[in-house]
Amino acid sequence: MKYAPSVVSFVMGAVIAAFGVDEAAIAAPERIGCYGDNWGPTLEMLEPTPTGPLTFKTLRCLPIPEGWPRIIPPSVSPNAHFVAAFGFSKGFWLGDVTRGGRANTTTERLPGDLLSRTVPFAWLDDSSAVIGVKHEITVLSGSARGTLRPYLFALDGSQIKLSELVHPNGPLDEIYWIGGSGLALAGFGTKGIFGEPELGDRKPTLALVDARTGTILQSVEKDSIPELSDQKIIQAVTSRIDAFGKAHVLIAWAPDKWLLWVQGQSPRVVPSASTTWLTPFALSSDASSVLIMANLSATGSICEFGAACPPPTPQSGTIAELRDVATGQVKWTLSGTALNFSQSAAPAVSPNGRYGLISLPDGKSSAIALISMDTGKVIQKFQQPGWGPIGLSFSPDSKFAVVAAGTTMAAFAIDK
């Protein structure tokens, strides 16, 4: 997505202010809102090695309530002033990144997939609100069932109901946001329950939609794509907006199909040797390639309650690979050895296309690495913090990399 110079200047000014980073060089990382004197080991483990474009700038402790579930990484707004945290049973927390600022909690149970650790919520581009969905009850074929309704969750705690997304082939069952303008991939009648609609006459349908206006932009029935006939569920979705404003959406169908949909074109199944089940991936900045994580891990038994277990069996193989989206051709492969149990985090690709941010096995622990998107080479790495499931991201102008989990966030300046 392109940003006008004035927008970039505004966003980066906000990012610098929010992270507490001054343009002048900082001798040591700054701690913001992190109290106590025991942060030395954490600051040390987050220092990237060797020397390179990444510089560890700030460690921020977010004012998310203590005891909040650490299943989904916190989501920082594009201007870095606000943060959102999702709890499957607790609801939704939205507030300032600084302690003592505004904070609001939605206590109702909201949609999300606990198994894949994904939730249908995303920040708007202007950081004014989070766009998401809530459950509503509708009547279909004489039966009442839950459907989804788009909402805006504002910073003052209010909830703004958006236009209902309606399709004749079924209720809104799932939604995946594309950027922060309200554009989304929606699934109508894709979930379903026994006997509904009657006689099992369902027509699961995918659609590109504008949730701000309730408009269906383009739709296709799943059964019209023969290769998807034996595919059960959508496993994951990643997307990009190209320089012309068109959405590129890559959909992983379980167990083993990849569907590419470019806005204005017909969706098509694309080749890939990778299975889709629990496979983290991200599109490159120009949407021509996909960065796929391989979940390289040692094997063996995991024992509970203090029972003795033999040590894990190391495994060598692919850590990550970059493939051409259209052809499936491998552009590069990053390989290594996992000495312990591990699972890949969802990767991130910088908007300028130069860098990727990935997790990888590193001896008997795990690390976060800055890699070259051209070659797959590891440029720098630092130890992965044990704050919970990790969220990796870049600032809109590619000048910062961010690692967030639990109630903590680390920001790294990127020197081009």
N, C-alpha and C positions, 0 to 999 in steps of 0.2 A: 504494500500500500504506500502511495506517495504522500508526503506531508509538505505543506507549504512552508517556506522558511520561517514565517512568523509563528506558525504552530510549533515547529521544532524548537524555536527559541523559547517559547513559553513553556513547553513540556520540559526541556532540559533545565530551565531555571527552577521549575518546581521540583524536579528530581534532585537537583543539587541541594536545594533548601530542605527538602524532606529527609534526605539521607544524611544531612549535616556535612556535606563535602564542599570544601572551599576550592576555588580554582587553583590556589596555591598548593604546593606539595605538602602533604601531611606526613610527618616523620613516622607516626605509628597509627594503626587503625583506631578510629574513634568509637567509643561505646556510647550508645544513646538509650537511656531508659533501662540499662542493665546494671543492677545494683549488686554490691558485694565485691569481694576481693579475690574471687576464685575463677576469674575469667581468663587467666594467663594461658592455661593449656588450650582453651578453645581458640583464642586469638592465634596461638602458634600453629594449630592444626589447619587453620584456614589460610595460611600464607602460601600463595602459589609458588611452585618451584618448577623449573629454574626461573631465573629472571626473564621476563617477557612482557607481552602487552597487558596482562592482567596485573592490577595493583589492588590489594585488599584495602578498602577505604573505611567502611563503617560496619559495625555490628549493632543492630537495633533490636531491642526487646519490645515486642508489640504488646499493646494493652488488652489483648484478647483475654477474657476471663480465665483464671486458673482452673484446671480441670476440664477445659473445653476439649472435646475429642480430637485426637491427632491422627485422624484417618485421611482427611483431605488437606493438602497444604494450604496455607492462607493465600488469598489472592490480593495482590497489591494493585491499586488503581494506576492507570497510565501516567498520571502526574505524580504518583508516589506519595500523595497526601493522605490516602485512605486505604483501609484494608478490610477485607471481608473474610469471614471464617464460617464454614459449614459444618454442622453436626447432624448426623442422620436422625438422632433422637432428640437433640436439644433445639434444633432449628437453625437460625441464621443470625450471625452477629455482624454488624456493620459499624465502623467507626474510624476515628482519626488514628494515624500511626503513632501519635504522641499521647502520652499518658495525661489524663485530665481533660481531654478533648471530648467531642461529642461521641456518643456510643448508643446504639439501639440494638435490641434483640427481638427477633421474630421467633416466638416459642412454638409455633405450630409445626407439625411434621411436614417436611417438604420433599419433593421427588429427588431421587438419586439412586445410583447403582452401587451397592456396597461391595459387590464382588469385583467389579472393575475399578472401583474407587473413582467414579466420575459423577459429576453433578451438572445439571442444566442451568448454570448461572455464569454470567460474564459481565465485566465492566463495560459501560459505554465508553466510546472513544474520548468523550469530553470529561470523564470521571465524575459526572453528576449523579449517577445511579448505577445500580446493578440490574441487568435485565435477566429475568428468569421465568419460571412457571410455577403455578400452584395447581393442586387437584381441585376439580369441580365435578359435580354429579350431573350427568346428562342421561336422557332416555333414548335408547337405541333398540329398535325392533321390540318395543314393549318392555324392555328390561332397563333397569337403572344401572349405570356403571360410571366409574371415574374416568374423566378425561383431563387434559391439561389445558390451562389458560395462561397466556403470557401476562406478566406483570412487570412493572418497574418497582424496585425497592430503593427508595430515596434515602439520602443521608440523614434526613430529619425523622426517619422511622416510618414515614407514610408509605402506603402501597397503592400504586396506580394501576388499575385494571386496564389492560390494552384490549384492542379488538380481538374477538374470538377468531381463531383459525379454523375454518370449516372446509371439509372436503366430503363429497358424496360417498366415498369409499370407506369411510370410517372415522372414528374420533381421533383427535391428536393424541398419540401414544408416546412419542419421544421427540426430542428436539436437540439440535446441536448447533451452537452459535458460530457464525462466520464473521470474525472481526467484532467490532463493537458498535455497529450501526443499526442492528436489529435484523440483519439478514441471517437466515438460518436454513439448515437442512431439517425437514420435519418428516416424521413417519406417521401416516394415518392408517389405522387398522392393522398395524404391524405387530401388536402384542396379542390382543384378543383373549377371550376366555372360552371355556367349553360351552357350546350351544349358543354362542353370541357372535355375530348375527345368526339367526336361525338357519338350520341345515348346513352350518359351516360355510356359508357362501360369502366368504371374506375375500376382499381384493386388496391386500396390503399394498400401500402406495407411498412412494417417496416424493417429496416436493421441495423445491427451493421457494422460500417464503420471505416476505417482509413482515415481521411481527409487529412493527410499529404501526402499520396501517391495516394489518389483517389480510394482506394480499397474497394469493397463490401466484407465484411468478412462472413456475414450470412444474409439471408433475409427470410421473411415470409409474405404472403398475409394476410391481416386482416380478410378477409372472410373465410379463412381456419380455423379460431378459432371460433367455433359456438357461444360461449358465448359473443362475441363482436359484434354480428350482429345488436343489438339495441343500441350500444354505439356510440355516435356522434363524440366526439373530445377527443384528449389527453388533460387532464386537467393539469397534472404536472408529472415530472419525477425526480427520485432521483437515485443515483448509487454509487457503491463502486467497487474498485479493490481488489480482495482477495490476499492472500499471494502467490498464484500461478500465479498471473498476469491476472486472468480471471475477466471479468466485470460481475457484478450483477446489473441488472437494474430493478427498480420497477416503473411501469407506471400506473398512475391513469387515467382511462377512464371515462368521464362523460356520464351518471350520477352516476354509482355505481359499476364499475368493476375495479379490480386490476390485472394487468398482470405482472408476474415475468419472466424475461429472464436472464438466466445464460449463458454466452458465451460458445458455443459449445453444448448447449442443446436446445431443443425446448421450446419456450415460453409457459407458461401456466397460466390460470386464477387461482388466489389464493383467499381463503375466507377472508373476513373482514366485520365486522358489521358497519364500518364507511363509510359514503358517501364520494365521491371524490371531490365534488364541493367546490372549494376554501378551501381545507383542506391541511394545511401545514404539511409536514412529512419529515423524514430523516431516512436513513438506519443506523443501528448500525455499528460499525467498522468492525465486521466480517460478515456483511450482513445477519445475521440470524434473526434479529428482525427489526421492524420498529417503530420509535417514531412518534406518530400521535397526532397532536394538535386538540382540539375540538372547538376552537373559542367560548369559553364560554363568554357570554355577557349578561348584563341586557337588558330588553326589554322596549319598550315604543316609544313615538313619538319624532322625532327630528325636532325642529322648527327653522325656518330661520328668518332673518331680525328682530331679537329681540323679536319675538312673545313669549308669555308666554307658557311654556309647563309643564305638570305635571312631577314630578321627575321620573327617570327610575325605573322600577320594578326589584328588585334584582332577580337573578337566581342562583341556586345552581346546581352543576353537575360536569361532568368530565372536567378537564383542559387539561390533557394529558394522554396518555396511551402507553404502550409498548406491541406490539403484535408479536408473532412468525410469520415470513413472510410466511412460508410454510403452516401452519395450521390455522392461524388466532387466535390462542389461546392467551388470555390476560395474560400477565406476571405480570403486575402491573398497577394500576390506580392512578393518582393524581387528587384529587377532591378539590373543593373550591366553593366560592360564588363570583359572580361579582356584585358589587353595581352600576357600571356605564357601559356605552357602551365600548366595547373593541373588538379587533380582534387579533388573534394569529399571531406572527411573525414566519417565517420559523425557525425551531429549528436547532441546530448543535450538533454533537456528536464528542467527542474528539477521535483522531486517536488511542489512547491506549484503548479506550472502557470504561473508568472509569466514565466519566462525560458527562452530557448533558447540553446545554445552551438553556433556553426557556424563553418566555414571559408569564406572568400570571397576572390575576386580583389581586390587592393588596389594599384592602379598596376601596376608591373612585378613585384610580389611577391605574397604571399598574407598574409591576416590571419585572426585568430580574433576573432569578434564575439559580444558579448552582445546578444541581440535580445529584443524584446517578443513574447511568444506571442499577445498580443491583436491587435497591429497589424503585426508583421513589421518594425518600425522598428529600425534599428541604434542601440543605446544607447551602447555603447562598443566599442572594438576595440584590438587590439595586434598587432604583427607575429608571424606564425607562425614558431616556431623551427624550424631545420633539423636536428632531432634524429632524424628518421626518421618513419615513419607515426605520425600523431597520434591519441591517444585522448582524448576529451572526456567529462567526467562532472561530476555534482553530488553533494554529500554528501547523506545520507538526509534531513536536515532543511532542505536548500536554503540553508544558510548559507555553503557553500564551493563554488567551481567549481575543477576540477582539469584541467590539461593535462599529459599524460604521453606520453613517447616515448623510445625508446632506453634510457638509464640515468638519465634526468632527469625531474623532476616539478615543476611550478609550481602553487602553491595561491593562490587569490584569495578573500578574504572578500567576502561579499555583504551590503551594508547595505540592509536593507529600508526 
